[in-house]
Amino acid sequence: MARYRMATQANDKVTWQRWRDISREEYTRDLGENLTTSRLYHHLAILEEPWTRVSPDESFDAVVSQLLYYTKSLVLKTAFSNTRGSMLILIQRIVARNEEEAE
């Protein structure tokens, strides 16, 4: 529910961040009950996506966090099926950004 609310409040950064934090708390609490639920790691990775363009340092931190959660989602006994595609999209964005900076 909180992630849905986060998506509907996309026009206000403060509200969006508050709902993201609530979502993160819910997923983290659920992980405390069951560390082997790969879907929760996948959703935590999605929550790390920045709201708007941010500084290179903040962007780097978000990407590292996303890679961490996506990797956790993939290495569990039952991997979440959508994670592979999401991770590939993230890697493609990293490569594209690096190619732009190299030009």
C-alpha positions in Angstrom: 0.0 0.0 0.0 2.8 2.4 0.9 4.6 1.8 -2.5 1.3 2.5 -4.3 1.0 5.8 -2.3 4.6 6.6 -3.2 3.8 6.3 -6.9 0.7 8.5 -6.6 2.6 11.2 -4.8 5.3 11.6 -7.5 4.7 15.3 -7.8 5.9 16.2 -4.3 9.4 15.1 -3.3 8.9 15.4 0.5 5.7 13.3 0.4 7.3 10.8 -2.0 10.3 10.4 0.3 8.0 9.9 3.3 6.1 7.1 1.6 9.3 5.6 0.3 10.6 5.5 3.9 7.4 3.9 5.1 7.6 1.3 2.3 11.2 0.6 3.2 10.4 0.1 6.9 7.6 -2.3 6.0 9.7 -4.4 3.7 12.6 -4.5 6.2 10.3 -5.5 9.0 8.9 -8.3 6.8 12.5 -9.4 6.0 13.1 -9.7 9.8 10.4 -12.4 9.8 11.7 -14.3 6.7 15.1 -13.5 5.3 14.6 -15.9 2.4 11.9 -14.0 0.6 13.6 -12.8 -2.5 10.7 -10.6 -3.6 11.2 -8.3 -0.7 14.9 -7.7 -1.7 13.7 -6.9 -5.2 11.2 -4.4 -3.9 13.8 -2.8 -1.7 16.0 -2.4 -4.8 13.2 -0.6 -6.5 12.8 1.8 -3.6 16.5 2.9 -3.9 15.7 4.5 -7.3 16.2 8.3 -6.9 13.1 10.6 -7.2 14.7 13.0 -9.7 18.1 13.7 -11.0 20.6 13.8 -8.1 24.3 14.5 -7.7 26.7 11.9 -9.1 27.5 10.7 -5.6 23.8 10.2 -4.7 23.3 8.4 -8.0 26.2 6.1 -7.4 25.0 5.3 -3.8 21.5 4.5 -5.2 23.0 2.2 -7.9 25.2 0.3 -5.5 22.2 -0.2 -3.1 20.1 -1.4 -6.0 22.8 -3.8 -7.1 23.1 -5.1 -3.6 19.4 -5.8 -3.2 19.0 -7.3 -6.7 21.9 -9.6 -6.1 20.4 -10.7 -2.8 17.2 -11.4 -4.5 18.9 -13.6 -7.1 21.1 -15.6 -4.8 18.4 -17.0 -2.6 17.2 -20.5 -3.0 14.1 -19.3 -4.8 15.0 -16.2 -6.8 12.4 -13.7 -7.7 11.8 -14.0 -11.4 11.5 -10.3 -12.3 14.8 -9.4 -10.7 17.0 -10.6 -13.6 15.3 -8.2 -16.0 15.4 -5.3 -13.6 19.1 -5.8 -12.9 19.8 -5.9 -16.7 18.0 -2.6 -17.2 20.0 -1.1 -14.3 23.3 -2.3 -15.9 22.3 -1.0 -19.3 21.7 2.4 -17.8 25.1 2.3 -16.1 26.8 1.4 -19.4 24.9 4.1 -21.3 25.9 6.7 -18.8 29.5 5.7 -18.9 29.5 5.8 -22.7 28.0 9.3 -22.6 30.7 10.5 -20.1 33.4 9.0 -22.3 32.3 11.0 -25.4 
